[in-house]
Amino acid sequence: MSGAPAPKDRIAPTKNVAGELAALAALTLPLAASYLAEMAMSFTDTVVVARLGPLELGAAGLAATIYFSLLLACMGVISMVGVFAAEAHAKNDMAAVAASVRQGYWVSLLLSVPAMALSWHLAPILGLLDQDPAILPFVEAYVQAVLWCFLPYMLTTVLRGFLTALAHTMPILIVTVASVALNLLANYALVFGHFGFPALGVAGAGWATSIVCWAMLGGLVLYIELTPRFRAYGVTRRLLAIDWPVIARMLRLGLPAGGMTVAENTMFTVVALLMWVLGTAELAANQAASTFLSILFMVPVAIGQAAATRVALAQGLKNVPFMRRVGVVAIVTTAIYMVFVALLIWAFPAPIARIFLDPAQAGNAAVIEVTIGLLLIAAISQVSDGIQVVAAGALRGLGDTAWPFLFGFFGFGVVGLGTGAYFAFGLDLGARGLWLGVALGLTVSAAVFTWRFHVLSRRPLPETA
C-alpha cells in the first residue's frame, strides 16, 4: 500500500520505567479524557432522566445496563482490531493495518444486526420475569430509541483502535468532547421538549444518544479523510473487500475477549435485575452508584486499552523486556490511581449520592440511603476493579484471550454472582450483599489475571499469525 510509514519514534520500545510511564501517559491521557467525556454524556442522561422520577430512572438504568452490556460484549470482540493494527504497525506494514480495520467493519456489522434485533424485544423479555410491569413501557421506550447507536458506536470503536495503534489519540478526545455539548442539547430538547421538539421523556434520552453516536462516527471519518497520513492507509476505501483469514483470526481471539466482557457485564446486569427484585429504591440506587463509579473507572479502561496496544507493539517487535515493562507499569499506575478513588468515595458517599438524587423529592430519601451503602462497599473493591481490567488488557495485547475468558467466567460468574446472591438472599443483606459479592468477584479476577500476565511475560513471545 502506498503512503509513508509512521515515524520510527512511534514504534521505538522504551528502555526504562520512566520512559514507559511517559509513553503510557501520552497514549492514555487523551483516551481517558475521551472516555470521561463519554461518561459525561451518560452522567447527563442519568441526571436528566432522574428529574422525571425514580421509576423512570430505574427503567432507563435497567435498560441501559442490559443494552450497553451487550454493546460492550461486541466491542470486546472488535477490540482485537487495535491489537492487530499495533502488531502490523510495529512492522511498518500499512497494508496489514488497513486490512485489520476494514475487516473490523465487517465484524461490527455481523455482530450489530442480531444485537439490535435482540434489543428491540428487551421489554417483552423482561416481562417474562413477572416483576412490576409499570417499569416496562419506559424500558421499551428507551431501548428502542438507543439501539440505533449500536452500529455507529461499533464502527467508531474500530476507528479508535486504528488511531490508538498509531499512537494518535488526540482526535478521539476532540470528537468526543464536542459530542458532550451535542448530547446535552439533544437531551434538553428531546427529554423535556424544547426548541420546537416534542417532550419524549426517557425515549428522548435514547434518541439523543443515537444522534451523538452517528455524529462521533462522522467526526472520526472526516478527520481521517482530511489527514494525509491517515488517509494513506485507505481504511475508508475498498470496503467490500473481505479478508476471511483476518476475520477468522479476529473472531478466534476476539470472541473469548468478548466472552470475558460478557462474563463481567453479566454479573453487573444480573445484579441490576436482582436489585429490581429487591425493589424500585434498590434499582435506582444501583443505577446512581454505578453511574458515578463508571465515570471514575474510565481511567483504568483507558490504561487497559493503552496497555493492550503497547503489549501488541512489543509482540510485533518481539521484545520481551519491553512487553513486561508495559504491563507492570500499567498495573502499578492503575493501582495507585484507584487507591485515591477509593479514598474519595469513602470520604464523600452522601454528597455523591445527592448528585443524582434530590433529597427534597418524594421517595428519594430511601434511595439515597441505599446508594450510600453501595458506595461504601464499592470503595473497598476499587483497586481490584482497576487492576483486573488493565491486566486483562495486557493479556489481550499478547493474544491471550481464551484462558482469561475462563478465569473471568469463574471470577465474575461463580464467585461474584454466587456469593452476591447468597449474601443478598441467603443472609438477607439485600442490596449490600449483592455488591459484596461483586467485590469478591473483582478481587479474584484481578489476582488471577495479574498472575497469568506475570507468568506469560517471562516467556519468549510466540510467533503471530
C-alpha positions, 0 to 999 in steps of 0.5 A: 500500500502506498503512503509513508510509514509512521515515524520510527519514534512511534514504534521505538520500545522504551528502555526504562520505567520512566520512559514507559510511564511517559509513553503510557501517559501520552497514549492514555491521557487523551483516551481517558479524557475521551472516555470521561467525556463519554461518561459525561454524556451518560452522567447527563442522561442519568441526571436528566432522566432522574428529574422525571422520577425514580421509576423512570430512572430505574427503567432507563438504568435497567435498560441501559445496563442490559443494552450497553452490556451487550454493546460492550460484549461486541466491542470486546470482540472488535477490540482485537482490531487495535491489537492487530493494527499495533502488531502490523504497525510495529512492522511498518506494514500499512497494508496489514493495518488497513486490512485489520480495520476494514475487516473490523467493519465487517465484524461490527456489522455481523455482530450489530444486526442480531444485537439490535434485533435482540434489543428491540424485544428487551421489554417483552423479555423482561416481562417474562420475569413477572416483576412490576410491569409499570417499569416496562413501557419506559424500558421499551421506550428507551431501548428502542430509541438507543439501539440505533447507536449500536452500529455507529458506536461499533464502527467508531470503536474500530476507528479508535483502535486504528488511531490508538495503534498509531499512537494518535489519540488526540482526535478521539478526545476532540470528537468526543468532547464536542459530542458532550455539548451535542448530547446535552442539547439533544437531551434538553430538547428531546427529554423535556421538549424544547426548541420546537421538539416534542417532550419524549421523556426517557425515549428522548434520552435514547434518541439523543444518544443515537444522534451523538453516536452517528455524529462521533462516527462522522467526526472520526471519518472526516478527520481521517479523510482530511489527514494525509497520513491517515488517509494513506492507509485507505481504511475508508476505501475498498470496503467490500473487500473481505479478508476471511483469514483476518476475520477468522483470526479476529473472531478466534481471539476476539470472541473469548475477549468478548466472552470475558466482557460478557462474563463481567457485564453479566454479573453487573446486569444480573445484579441490576435485575436482582436489585429490581427484585429487591425493589424500585429504591434498590434499582435506582440506587444501583443505577446512581452508584454505578453511574458515578463509579463508571465515570471514575473507572474510565481511567483504568479502561483507558490504561487497559486499552493503552496497555493492550496496544503497547503489549501488541507493539512489543509482540510485533517487535518481539521484545520481551523486556519491553512487553513486561515493562508495559504491563507492570507499569500499567498495573502499578499506575492503575493501582495507585490511581484507584487507591485515591478513588477509593479514598474519595468515595469513602470520604464523600458517599452522601454528597455523591449520592445527592448528585443524582438524587434530590433529597427534597423529592418524594421517595428519594430519601430511601434511595439515597440511603441505599446508594450510600451503602453501595458506595461504601462497599464499592470503595473497598473493591476499587483497586481490584476493579482497576487492576483486573481490567488493565491486566486483562488488557495486557493479556489481550495485547499478547493474544491471550484471550481464551484462558482469561475468558475462563478465569473471568467466567469463574471470577465474575460468574461463580464467585461474584454472582454466587456469593452476591446472591447468597449474601443478598438472599441467603443472609438477607443483606439485600442490596449490600450483599449483592455488591459484596459479592461483586467485590469478591468477584473483582478481587479474584479476577484481578489476582488471577489475571495479574498472575497469568500476565506475570507468568506469560511475560517471562516467556519468549513471545510466540510467533503471530499469525 
